Each structure stands twice: as C-alpha cells, then as structure tokens.
C-alpha cells in the first residue's frame, strides 16, 4: 500500500509543489518525496517483527523528516495506526481500527479540523468512509475505494475554502481558488492504497 502511495507522490510531486507556491514555500512536493523515500526505506530495512511495530517505526521516521506541519501530521497518523490491534493478516475491520487509531493519535497533536484547508479535509473523511464501509461488511478493497473517493472529494472541496490554519491563514482570500497541497497529498496516498489492494485482488 505504501509503495503504491509513493508511486502516486512521485508522479505528482511537481504539481504538489506548484500548488504550494500559492500559499506556501513551494516545496511541498519535494517534502512529500523525502517522506515517501523515508517510509519505503524504513519499511524495507526495519527489524521489527510485527506490523504494529513497523507502523510505529515508520511513523517516527516520517516525524523526523524536516517538512513542517505536513510531515508532523502524516507521521503522527502512521505511528498512531500502529497502536491498534491489527494482527498479521489485517481484515477490513482491523484496518479500520488502525486508521481510527491513527486519527485519534493525530487529533492529540493538532487543532486543525475539516474546513481549515489542511490535510485534515481529506484524511478525516477518508477514515470515516473506510470505517463506515467496514462496519457494513464490505471488503478491504471496496472500503479503500470508498476511502480514496472520500479523500479526493475532501481535497477538491478545499479549492473553495479560505485557509484558517498555519501560515496560509494570513493570506486570507488569496488562498481561495486552489486545492490545498496537503489534502491533495492525502488523496494521492489513499489512491495508492486503493490501487495496491485492487492489484492484490486481481493477482
């Protein structure tokens, strides 16, 4: 899943940086490249014996990437995922619990919420959509498709928002008219997650 998410980021990193030029430093795409490289490297070389340990280790590795709020949010979420009882062959409900644990951990670290034009506008609806699909008995692949669609819709919705969090909030009305780069990155992550599960299903 994370390998496919990395492919999405590599494909779109230039557009992410262009989006970030509007209200940021124009380096979000580069930051996300460093983030996925750190994620992949950690998961490939980790000596952890359980999925929980790997997720916690990967999350802390992302937190160590110098990327401001975006890496802090993503790292906290991934590390938090490792706090749930996942099991070695995670089913839909276990993965939903892991996503929800990640979101709970993140909410302890940030005051940002949907509507603030941040990563949370894509992440919160994605987690909620996955949990809803899991509770209704859908497969992991089906649930992830719904989560990816919710993340994309959430990211697209930020186009008409005014930033209310971080440095961008000082630009006010100038932040309206383009989607938030962080939320767009989250949508790319979930698209990658969905693609990976679809490929596994078809294999």
C-alpha contacts under 8 A as a table, 3 or more apart, distances in Angstrom:
res1	aa1	res2	aa2	distance
1	X	4	X	5.32
1	X	5	X	6.25
1	X	192	X	6.34
1	X	193	X	4.47
1	X	194	X	7.57
1	X	195	X	7.82
1	X	196	X	5.17
1	X	197	X	7.11
2	X	5	X	4.86
2	X	6	X	6.08
2	X	36	X	7.93
2	X	39	X	7.63
2	X	40	X	7.26
2	X	189	X	7.61
2	X	192	X	7.20
2	X	193	X	6.66
3	X	6	X	5.04
3	X	7	X	6.46
3	X	40	X	6.73
3	X	192	X	7.76
4	X	7	X	5.03
4	X	8	X	6.51
4	X	189	X	7.96
4	X	192	X	4.55
4	X	193	X	6.37
4	X	195	X	6.89
4	X	196	X	5.87
5	X	8	X	5.16
5	X	9	X	6.43
5	X	36	X	7.97
5	X	188	X	6.50
5	X	189	X	4.54
5	X	190	X	6.98
5	X	191	X	6.96
5	X	192	X	3.90
5	X	193	X	6.00
6	X	9	X	5.10
6	X	10	X	6.14
6	X	33	X	7.80
6	X	36	X	5.36
6	X	37	X	7.63
6	X	40	X	7.97
6	X	189	X	7.43
6	X	192	X	7.41
7	X	10	X	5.14
7	X	11	X	6.14
7	X	192	X	7.33
8	X	11	X	5.15
8	X	12	X	6.24
8	X	188	X	5.79
8	X	189	X	7.02
8	X	191	X	7.65
8	X	192	X	6.12
9	X	12	X	5.17
9	X	13	X	5.42
9	X	29	X	7.67
9	X	32	X	6.82
9	X	33	X	6.62
9	X	36	X	7.67
9	X	185	X	7.13
9	X	188	X	6.59
9	X	189	X	7.49
10	X	13	X	5.40
10	X	33	X	6.39
11	X	14	X	7.92
12	X	15	X	5.45
12	X	16	X	6.31
12	X	29	X	7.64
13	X	16	X	4.99
13	X	17	X	6.32
13	X	28	X	7.81
13	X	29	X	4.16
13	X	30	X	6.57
13	X	32	X	7.21
13	X	33	X	6.90
14	X	17	X	5.19
14	X	18	X	6.31
14	X	29	X	5.86
14	X	30	X	7.88
15	X	18	X	4.96
15	X	19	X	6.23
15	X	29	X	7.25
16	X	19	X	5.15
16	X	20	X	6.28
16	X	28	X	6.10
16	X	29	X	4.73
16	X	181	X	5.55
16	X	184	X	7.57
16	X	185	X	7.46
17	X	20	X	4.89
17	X	21	X	6.34
17	X	26	X	4.79
17	X	27	X	5.23
17	X	28	X	5.04
17	X	29	X	4.48
17	X	30	X	7.01
17	X	181	X	7.62
18	X	21	X	5.19
18	X	22	X	7.37
18	X	26	X	6.15
19	X	22	X	5.85
19	X	23	X	7.93
19	X	26	X	7.23
19	X	178	X	7.24
19	X	179	X	7.34
19	X	180	X	7.16
19	X	181	X	5.67
20	X	23	X	5.84
20	X	24	X	4.92
20	X	25	X	6.27
20	X	26	X	4.46
20	X	27	X	6.65
20	X	28	X	5.97
20	X	29	X	7.99
20	X	180	X	7.68
20	X	181	X	5.85
21	X	24	X	5.35
21	X	25	X	5.75
21	X	26	X	4.04
21	X	27	X	7.71
22	X	26	X	7.59
22	X	175	X	7.13
23	X	167	X	7.96
23	X	168	X	5.35
23	X	171	X	7.13
23	X	174	X	7.83
23	X	175	X	6.27
24	X	27	X	7.76
24	X	167	X	7.55
24	X	168	X	6.66
25	X	28	X	7.54
26	X	29	X	7.71
27	X	30	X	5.26
27	X	31	X	6.14
28	X	31	X	4.96
28	X	32	X	6.13
28	X	67	X	7.87
28	X	181	X	7.07
28	X	182	X	7.63
29	X	32	X	5.11
29	X	33	X	6.23
30	X	33	X	5.02
30	X	34	X	6.39
31	X	34	X	5.20
31	X	35	X	6.15
31	X	66	X	7.71
31	X	67	X	5.69
31	X	71	X	7.96
32	X	35	X	4.77
32	X	36	X	6.18
32	X	71	X	7.98
32	X	185	X	7.79
33	X	36	X	5.42
33	X	37	X	6.20
34	X	37	X	5.14
34	X	38	X	6.14
34	X	65	X	7.28
35	X	38	X	5.14
35	X	39	X	6.16
35	X	62	X	5.93
35	X	65	X	6.52
35	X	71	X	7.19
36	X	39	X	4.84
36	X	40	X	6.04
37	X	40	X	5.26
37	X	41	X	5.98
38	X	41	X	5.11
38	X	42	X	5.98
38	X	58	X	7.86
38	X	61	X	6.62
38	X	62	X	6.50
38	X	65	X	7.84
39	X	42	X	5.29
39	X	43	X	6.21
39	X	58	X	5.71
39	X	59	X	7.89
39	X	61	X	7.06
39	X	62	X	6.64
40	X	43	X	5.20
40	X	44	X	6.05
41	X	44	X	5.20
41	X	45	X	6.14
42	X	45	X	5.36
42	X	46	X	5.51
42	X	57	X	7.40
42	X	58	X	5.82
42	X	61	X	7.16
43	X	46	X	5.36
43	X	54	X	6.57
43	X	58	X	6.62
46	X	54	X	6.75
46	X	57	X	7.83
48	X	51	X	7.75
48	X	53	X	5.61
48	X	54	X	5.62
49	X	53	X	6.87
49	X	54	X	7.54
50	X	53	X	5.27
50	X	54	X	6.34
50	X	88	X	7.02
51	X	54	X	5.01
51	X	55	X	6.15
51	X	82	X	7.26
51	X	86	X	7.36
51	X	87	X	7.36
51	X	88	X	6.41
52	X	55	X	5.29
52	X	56	X	6.26
52	X	81	X	7.53
52	X	82	X	4.16
52	X	83	X	6.58
52	X	84	X	7.41
52	X	85	X	7.67
52	X	86	X	6.82
53	X	56	X	5.15
53	X	57	X	6.04
53	X	82	X	6.43
54	X	57	X	5.09
54	X	58	X	5.98
54	X	82	X	7.51
55	X	58	X	5.02
55	X	59	X	5.97
55	X	78	X	6.03
55	X	79	X	5.55
55	X	80	X	7.98
55	X	81	X	6.60
55	X	82	X	4.96
56	X	59	X	5.11
56	X	60	X	6.27
56	X	78	X	6.77
56	X	79	X	4.04
56	X	80	X	6.88
56	X	81	X	7.37
56	X	82	X	5.11
56	X	83	X	7.61
57	X	60	X	5.27
57	X	61	X	6.21
57	X	79	X	6.91
58	X	61	X	4.98
58	X	62	X	6.31
58	X	75	X	7.63
58	X	78	X	7.04
58	X	79	X	6.74
59	X	62	X	5.17
59	X	63	X	6.28
59	X	74	X	7.50
59	X	75	X	4.30
59	X	76	X	6.15
59	X	77	X	7.18
59	X	78	X	4.71
59	X	79	X	4.02
59	X	80	X	7.67
60	X	63	X	4.91
60	X	64	X	6.40
60	X	75	X	6.10
60	X	76	X	7.54
60	X	79	X	6.30
61	X	64	X	5.15
61	X	65	X	6.92
61	X	75	X	7.36
62	X	65	X	5.25
62	X	71	X	6.05
62	X	72	X	7.50
62	X	74	X	7.23
62	X	75	X	4.81
63	X	66	X	7.80
63	X	71	X	5.76
63	X	72	X	5.32
63	X	74	X	7.74
63	X	75	X	4.79
63	X	76	X	7.06
65	X	71	X	6.51
66	X	71	X	7.33
67	X	70	X	6.18
67	X	71	X	5.27
67	X	72	X	7.57
68	X	71	X	6.01
68	X	72	X	6.44
69	X	72	X	4.99
69	X	73	X	6.01
70	X	73	X	5.27
70	X	74	X	6.18
70	X	119	X	7.49
70	X	182	X	6.48
71	X	74	X	5.09
71	X	75	X	5.63
72	X	75	X	5.24
72	X	76	X	5.98
73	X	76	X	5.31
73	X	77	X	6.19
73	X	106	X	6.48
73	X	109	X	7.94
73	X	110	X	7.74
73	X	119	X	7.84
74	X	77	X	5.13
74	X	78	X	6.23
75	X	78	X	5.27
75	X	79	X	6.04
76	X	79	X	5.24
76	X	80	X	5.88
76	X	102	X	7.04
76	X	105	X	6.47
76	X	106	X	5.36
76	X	109	X	7.70
77	X	80	X	5.06
77	X	81	X	6.24
77	X	99	X	7.91
77	X	102	X	4.28
77	X	103	X	5.80
77	X	105	X	6.44
77	X	106	X	5.38
78	X	81	X	5.07
78	X	82	X	6.92
78	X	102	X	6.00
79	X	82	X	5.44
79	X	83	X	7.32
79	X	102	X	6.79
80	X	83	X	5.34
80	X	84	X	7.68
80	X	98	X	7.69
80	X	101	X	5.60
80	X	102	X	3.86
80	X	103	X	7.16
80	X	104	X	7.44
80	X	105	X	5.15
80	X	106	X	7.19
81	X	84	X	6.03
81	X	98	X	4.54
81	X	99	X	5.62
81	X	100	X	7.41
81	X	101	X	5.32
81	X	102	X	4.15
81	X	103	X	7.86
82	X	85	X	7.84
82	X	86	X	7.67
82	X	98	X	6.73
82	X	101	X	7.81
82	X	102	X	7.51
83	X	98	X	7.21
83	X	101	X	6.43
83	X	102	X	7.63
84	X	94	X	7.92
84	X	97	X	6.24
84	X	98	X	5.00
84	X	101	X	5.90
85	X	94	X	6.92
85	X	97	X	7.64
85	X	98	X	7.28
86	X	89	X	7.75
86	X	90	X	5.65
86	X	94	X	5.20
86	X	95	X	6.53
86	X	97	X	7.63
86	X	98	X	6.48
87	X	90	X	5.51
87	X	94	X	7.49
90	X	93	X	7.92
90	X	94	X	5.54
90	X	95	X	6.00
91	X	94	X	5.33
91	X	95	X	6.18
91	X	140	X	6.73
92	X	95	X	5.21
92	X	96	X	6.12
92	X	134	X	5.56
92	X	138	X	7.60
92	X	139	X	6.18
92	X	140	X	4.69
92	X	143	X	7.55
93	X	96	X	4.96
93	X	97	X	6.17
93	X	131	X	7.47
93	X	134	X	5.44
93	X	135	X	7.04
94	X	97	X	5.06
94	X	98	X	6.25
95	X	98	X	4.88
95	X	99	X	6.23
96	X	99	X	5.16
96	X	100	X	6.14
96	X	127	X	7.38
96	X	130	X	6.19
96	X	131	X	5.04
96	X	134	X	6.64
97	X	100	X	5.05
97	X	101	X	6.04
97	X	131	X	7.61
98	X	101	X	5.04
98	X	102	X	6.21
99	X	102	X	5.03
99	X	103	X	6.28
99	X	127	X	6.02
100	X	103	X	5.04
100	X	104	X	6.17
100	X	127	X	6.51
100	X	131	X	7.78
101	X	104	X	5.08
101	X	105	X	6.20
102	X	105	X	5.18
102	X	106	X	6.19
103	X	106	X	4.97
103	X	107	X	6.13
103	X	124	X	7.48
103	X	127	X	7.70
104	X	107	X	5.18
104	X	108	X	6.67
105	X	108	X	5.45
105	X	109	X	7.04
106	X	109	X	5.21
106	X	110	X	6.43
107	X	110	X	5.39
107	X	111	X	6.86
108	X	111	X	7.98
112	X	116	X	6.39
112	X	118	X	7.21
112	X	120	X	6.79
112	X	165	X	6.62
113	X	116	X	5.89
113	X	118	X	7.69
113	X	120	X	5.65
113	X	121	X	7.00
114	X	117	X	7.01
114	X	118	X	7.40
114	X	120	X	5.39
114	X	121	X	4.39
114	X	122	X	7.90
114	X	124	X	7.15
115	X	118	X	7.82
115	X	121	X	6.34
115	X	158	X	7.58
115	X	161	X	7.14
115	X	164	X	7.98
116	X	120	X	7.93
116	X	121	X	7.40
116	X	161	X	7.55
116	X	162	X	7.35
116	X	163	X	5.55
116	X	164	X	4.76
116	X	165	X	5.84
117	X	120	X	7.61
117	X	121	X	6.35
117	X	158	X	5.43
117	X	161	X	6.19
117	X	162	X	6.72
117	X	163	X	5.00
117	X	164	X	6.68
117	X	165	X	7.26
117	X	180	X	6.04
117	X	183	X	7.65
118	X	121	X	5.81
118	X	122	X	7.95
118	X	158	X	7.93
118	X	163	X	7.64
118	X	165	X	7.33
118	X	180	X	6.23
118	X	181	X	7.99
118	X	182	X	5.96
118	X	183	X	5.71
119	X	122	X	5.70
119	X	123	X	6.12
119	X	155	X	7.90
119	X	180	X	7.56
119	X	181	X	7.94
119	X	182	X	4.72
119	X	183	X	3.90
119	X	184	X	7.54
119	X	185	X	7.70
119	X	186	X	6.43
120	X	123	X	4.83
120	X	124	X	5.53
120	X	183	X	6.76
121	X	124	X	6.19
121	X	125	X	7.01
121	X	151	X	7.71
121	X	154	X	5.20
121	X	155	X	6.20
121	X	157	X	7.93
121	X	158	X	7.18
121	X	183	X	6.13
122	X	125	X	5.86
122	X	126	X	6.21
122	X	150	X	7.09
122	X	151	X	4.26
122	X	152	X	6.70
122	X	153	X	7.40
122	X	154	X	4.45
122	X	155	X	5.14
122	X	183	X	5.14
122	X	184	X	7.46
122	X	186	X	6.12
122	X	187	X	6.28
123	X	126	X	5.15
123	X	127	X	6.22
123	X	151	X	6.18
123	X	154	X	7.96
123	X	183	X	7.34
123	X	186	X	6.30
123	X	187	X	7.79
124	X	127	X	5.34
124	X	128	X	6.17
124	X	151	X	8.00
125	X	128	X	4.96
125	X	129	X	5.88
125	X	147	X	7.36
125	X	150	X	5.64
125	X	151	X	6.15
125	X	154	X	6.77
126	X	129	X	5.16
126	X	130	X	6.18
126	X	146	X	7.64
126	X	147	X	4.27
126	X	148	X	6.35
126	X	149	X	7.67
126	X	150	X	5.10
126	X	151	X	4.85
126	X	190	X	7.82
127	X	130	X	5.20
127	X	131	X	6.16
127	X	147	X	6.54
128	X	131	X	5.16
128	X	132	X	6.10
128	X	147	X	7.66
129	X	132	X	5.12
129	X	133	X	6.16
129	X	143	X	7.37
129	X	146	X	6.10
129	X	147	X	5.07
129	X	150	X	6.55
130	X	133	X	5.17
130	X	134	X	6.09
130	X	143	X	5.06
130	X	144	X	6.12
130	X	146	X	6.51
130	X	147	X	5.03
131	X	134	X	5.05
131	X	135	X	6.14
131	X	143	X	7.83
132	X	135	X	5.23
132	X	136	X	6.38
133	X	136	X	5.18
133	X	137	X	6.60
133	X	138	X	5.53
133	X	142	X	7.65
133	X	143	X	5.08
133	X	146	X	7.47
134	X	137	X	5.30
134	X	138	X	5.44
134	X	139	X	7.11
134	X	140	X	7.41
134	X	143	X	6.27
135	X	138	X	7.53
138	X	142	X	6.02
138	X	143	X	6.09
139	X	142	X	5.16
139	X	143	X	6.05
140	X	143	X	5.10
140	X	144	X	6.04
140	X	197	X	7.57
141	X	144	X	5.20
141	X	145	X	6.30
141	X	194	X	6.59
141	X	197	X	5.46
141	X	198	X	6.11
141	X	201	X	7.61
142	X	145	X	5.21
142	X	146	X	6.49
143	X	146	X	5.18
143	X	147	X	6.18
144	X	147	X	4.80
144	X	148	X	5.96
144	X	190	X	7.41
144	X	193	X	7.04
144	X	194	X	5.22
144	X	197	X	7.86
145	X	148	X	5.08
145	X	149	X	6.18
145	X	191	X	7.74
145	X	194	X	5.52
146	X	149	X	5.07
146	X	150	X	6.13
147	X	150	X	5.05
147	X	151	X	6.10
147	X	190	X	6.91
148	X	151	X	5.06
148	X	152	X	6.16
148	X	187	X	6.37
148	X	190	X	4.82
148	X	191	X	5.23
148	X	193	X	7.96
148	X	194	X	6.63
149	X	152	X	5.12
149	X	153	X	6.14
150	X	153	X	5.08
150	X	154	X	6.01
151	X	154	X	5.01
151	X	155	X	6.10
151	X	183	X	7.84
151	X	186	X	6.87
151	X	187	X	4.79
151	X	190	X	6.97
152	X	155	X	5.08
152	X	156	X	6.08
152	X	184	X	7.26
152	X	187	X	4.97
152	X	188	X	7.92
153	X	156	X	5.07
153	X	157	X	6.09
154	X	157	X	5.11
154	X	158	X	6.81
154	X	183	X	7.42
155	X	158	X	5.52
155	X	159	X	7.65
155	X	179	X	6.38
155	X	180	X	6.74
155	X	183	X	4.88
155	X	184	X	5.24
155	X	186	X	7.95
155	X	187	X	6.56
156	X	159	X	5.77
156	X	179	X	5.93
156	X	184	X	7.73
157	X	160	X	6.27
157	X	161	X	7.27
157	X	179	X	7.27
158	X	161	X	4.97
158	X	162	X	7.95
158	X	178	X	7.29
158	X	179	X	4.95
158	X	180	X	5.86
158	X	183	X	7.83
159	X	176	X	6.18
159	X	177	X	5.03
159	X	178	X	4.38
159	X	179	X	3.97
159	X	180	X	6.86
160	X	176	X	5.38
160	X	177	X	5.55
160	X	178	X	7.15
160	X	179	X	7.62
161	X	175	X	7.39
161	X	176	X	5.46
161	X	177	X	7.61
162	X	169	X	7.38
162	X	172	X	6.03
162	X	173	X	5.97
162	X	174	X	7.75
162	X	175	X	5.45
162	X	176	X	5.15
163	X	166	X	7.90
163	X	168	X	5.78
163	X	169	X	4.71
163	X	171	X	7.82
163	X	172	X	6.53
163	X	175	X	6.07
163	X	176	X	7.66
164	X	168	X	7.32
164	X	169	X	4.65
164	X	172	X	7.94
165	X	168	X	6.64
165	X	169	X	5.34
166	X	169	X	5.91
167	X	170	X	5.99
167	X	171	X	7.88
168	X	171	X	5.50
168	X	172	X	7.34
168	X	175	X	7.06
169	X	172	X	5.53
169	X	175	X	7.92
171	X	174	X	5.54
171	X	175	X	6.27
172	X	175	X	5.97
172	X	176	X	7.84
173	X	176	X	5.52
174	X	177	X	7.83
175	X	178	X	6.95
179	X	183	X	7.62
179	X	184	X	7.06
180	X	183	X	5.39
180	X	184	X	6.18
181	X	184	X	4.92
181	X	185	X	6.18
182	X	185	X	5.05
182	X	186	X	6.46
183	X	186	X	5.12
183	X	187	X	6.34
184	X	187	X	5.05
184	X	188	X	6.32
185	X	188	X	5.00
185	X	189	X	6.26
186	X	189	X	4.98
186	X	190	X	6.35
187	X	190	X	5.25
187	X	191	X	6.13
188	X	191	X	4.97
188	X	192	X	6.15
189	X	192	X	5.10
189	X	193	X	6.24
190	X	193	X	4.81
190	X	194	X	6.08
191	X	194	X	5.09
191	X	195	X	6.11
192	X	195	X	5.04
192	X	196	X	6.14
193	X	196	X	5.25
193	X	197	X	6.45
194	X	197	X	5.28
194	X	198	X	6.17
195	X	198	X	5.10
195	X	199	X	6.17
196	X	199	X	5.19
196	X	200	X	6.30
197	X	200	X	5.01
197	X	201	X	6.15
198	X	201	X	5.06
198	X	202	X	6.24
199	X	202	X	5.13
199	X	203	X	6.04
200	X	203	X	5.16
